[in-house]
Amino acid sequence: GLPRHDWLMGTIPKNQKYLHEINKLKSQLGNRKLALYAPTFRDENKNVLPISNEEVTRIAQLLKKHNWTLGIRAHVIARPQDNYSLDNIINLSGSEYPHAEAVLECSDILITDYSSIALDYNLTDKQIMGLDTTQQPYSRGFLLDFDTLFPGDFFFNFDAFLLALEENISQSGDKKTSARAKVSRSLLLGDYAGDACKRLKTFVFETLD
């Protein structure tokens, strides 16, 4: 999370590569908003997205009705080979956008499953939705209580997810994070205010001196 969290909080300068990626993505989006789908990988099959091509297409079609784009960012070790014909689906993989935080900064809502990217995105104070239609337990397990700490509503039923997604993106103005997200952020981050790099510098060069 260093310096990713501080970059997202806007408390330290961004390097030129980071700024280039932001400008590149904004150019791709034009006047459209961005829903970021960023799932983690499964040991069983790292190179397939956890949701089907049909489900990806249905999400993109819904978003298109509201002038939104679907950006797909698979885990860095995954290499999904799917090609989609819809013009509002874009590739936000690490090869295209090495700085995940730049993608997070440009996104208007995050759709994920068990990825820790949700914890980073919680800093943006934007909506987070969880989705897992596999009907299979996540085999890698958790270090913490996932149900308590996930910063948003989590869906296992795809149709229920689509209804909630449309409600979220069709509301006027920017919908802020839910009470659940605020609790999650409080438990994980406490009073963190974008000062992780400063604290680390103080610890290394002053406390340890």
C-alpha positions in Angstrom: 0.0 0.0 0.0 2.9 2.4 -0.2 2.7 4.8 -1.8 -0.6 3.7 -3.4 -2.8 4.8 -0.5 -1.2 8.2 -0.2 -1.5 8.7 -4.0 -5.2 7.9 -3.8 -5.6 10.3 -0.9 -3.9 13.0 -2.9 -1.2 13.7 -0.2 1.9 13.0 -2.2 2.9 14.1 -5.8 2.2 11.6 -8.6 5.0 10.6 -11.0 4.8 11.3 -14.7 4.0 7.7 -15.6 1.1 7.7 -13.2 -0.2 11.0 -14.6 0.2 9.7 -18.2 -2.0 6.7 -17.4 -4.7 8.9 -15.9 -4.7 11.1 -19.0 -4.7 8.0 -21.3 -7.7 6.5 -19.5 -9.7 9.7 -19.3 -9.1 10.1 -23.1 -10.5 6.5 -23.6 -13.5 7.3 -21.5 -14.5 10.6 -23.0 -17.7 11.7 -21.2 -18.5 8.2 -20.0 -18.3 7.0 -16.4 -16.3 3.9 -15.6 -17.4 0.7 -13.7 -14.2 -1.2 -12.9 -14.5 -5.0 -12.7 -11.4 -6.3 -10.8 -11.7 -9.8 -9.5 -9.0 -11.9 -7.9 -7.7 -15.1 -9.4 -8.8 -18.7 -8.5 -6.2 -21.4 -8.1 -8.5 -23.8 -10.0 -8.2 -21.7 -13.2 -6.2 -18.5 -13.2 -6.9 -17.6 -16.8 -10.7 -17.4 -16.8 -12.7 -14.6 -15.3 -14.9 -15.8 -12.4 -18.0 -14.7 -14.2 -19.1 -15.9 -17.6 -18.9 -14.1 -21.0 -22.7 -13.8 -20.9 -22.6 -12.1 -17.5 -19.9 -9.7 -18.6 -22.0 -8.9 -21.7 -25.1 -8.3 -19.6 -23.2 -5.9 -17.3 -21.8 -4.0 -20.2 -25.2 -3.7 -21.9 -26.7 -2.3 -18.7 -23.9 0.2 -18.3 -24.2 1.3 -21.9 -27.8 2.3 -21.4 -26.5 4.8 -18.8 -23.5 6.0 -20.8 -21.0 4.0 -18.7 -18.0 1.9 -19.7 -17.0 -1.4 -18.2 -13.3 -1.7 -17.6 -11.9 -5.2 -16.9 -8.7 -5.6 -14.8 -7.9 -9.2 -14.0 -5.4 -10.1 -11.3 -1.8 -9.5 -12.4 -1.0 -13.2 -12.6 -4.2 -14.0 -14.6 -4.4 -13.9 -18.4 -8.0 -14.2 -19.5 -8.2 -14.5 -23.3 -11.8 -13.3 -23.7 -12.6 -10.8 -26.5 -15.8 -8.8 -26.4 -17.6 -7.2 -29.2 -19.3 -4.4 -27.2 -17.6 -1.0 -27.7 -18.0 0.0 -24.0 -15.7 -2.8 -22.7 -12.1 -1.8 -22.3 -9.0 -3.6 -21.2 -7.5 -2.2 -18.0 -4.9 -4.9 -17.4 -1.6 -4.3 -15.8 0.1 -4.5 -19.1 -2.0 -1.5 -20.3 -2.1 0.3 -17.0 0.7 -0.7 -14.7 -0.5 1.7 -11.9 -3.6 0.1 -10.4 -4.1 3.3 -8.3 -4.5 5.4 -11.5 -7.3 3.1 -12.7 -8.9 3.3 -9.2 -8.7 7.0 -9.3 -10.6 7.2 -12.6 -13.2 4.7 -11.7 -16.7 5.6 -10.5 -17.7 2.3 -9.0 -15.8 -0.9 -8.2 -17.1 -4.5 -8.8 -14.9 -7.2 -7.3 -15.0 -10.4 -5.3 -12.3 -11.3 -2.8 -9.6 -9.0 -4.1 -7.8 -6.7 -1.6 -8.2 -4.0 -4.2 -11.5 -3.3 -2.4 -9.5 -2.1 0.6 -7.6 0.4 -1.6 -10.7 1.6 -3.4 -12.4 2.2 0.0 -10.1 5.2 0.3 -11.9 6.9 -2.7 -15.2 7.1 -0.9 -17.0 5.6 -3.9 -19.3 2.6 -4.3 -18.0 -0.9 -4.0 -20.1 -4.0 -5.0 -19.1 -7.6 -4.5 -20.0 -10.3 -7.0 -19.4 -14.1 -7.1 -21.8 -16.3 -9.1 -19.6 -19.4 -9.0 -21.5 -21.1 -6.2 -18.2 -22.4 -5.0 -16.4 -21.3 -1.7 -13.3 -19.2 -2.3 -10.6 -21.9 -1.9 -7.7 -19.7 -0.9 -9.4 -18.7 2.4 -9.1 -15.5 4.3 -6.7 -13.9 6.9 -9.6 -11.8 8.4 -13.3 -12.0 8.7 -14.3 -11.3 5.1 -18.1 -10.9 5.7 -17.4 -8.3 8.4 -14.7 -6.3 6.5 -15.9 -6.3 2.9 -16.7 -2.6 2.3 -20.0 -2.9 0.3 -22.9 -5.2 -0.5 -22.0 -8.7 -1.8 -24.1 -10.6 -4.3 -24.2 -14.3 -5.2 -27.3 -13.9 -7.4 -26.5 -12.3 -10.7 -30.0 -10.9 -11.4 -30.1 -9.3 -7.9 -26.7 -7.8 -8.6 -27.8 -6.3 -11.9 -30.8 -4.6 -10.2 -28.6 -3.1 -7.5 -26.0 -2.0 -10.0 -28.6 -0.2 -12.1 -30.0 1.5 -9.0 -26.5 2.6 -8.0 -25.4 4.0 -11.4 -28.8 5.7 -12.2 -28.9 7.8 -9.1 -28.4 11.5 -9.6 -25.1 12.7 -8.3 -22.3 10.6 -6.8 -23.5 8.0 -4.3 -21.2 7.9 -1.4 -20.0 4.8 0.4 -22.4 2.9 2.5 -22.4 2.7 6.3 -20.9 -0.8 5.9 -18.0 0.7 3.9 -17.4 3.3 6.6 -17.3 0.7 9.3 -14.8 -1.4 7.2 -12.6 1.6 6.7 -12.7 2.5 10.4 -11.7 -1.1 11.4 -8.9 -1.4 8.9 -7.5 2.1 8.6 -8.5 3.9 11.8 -7.6 7.6 11.6 -5.3 7.1 8.5 -5.3 10.4 6.6 -2.9 9.8 3.7 0.2 10.0 5.8 1.6 6.5 5.4 4.8 7.6 3.6 5.4 10.4 6.1 5.0 7.9 9.0 7.4 5.4 7.4 10.0 8.1 6.8 9.7 9.3 10.4 10.0 5.7 11.6 13.0 4.9 9.5 15.0 8.1 9.8 14.0 9.3 13.2 12.6 6.6 15.4 15.3 4.1 14.4 18.1 6.6 14.5 
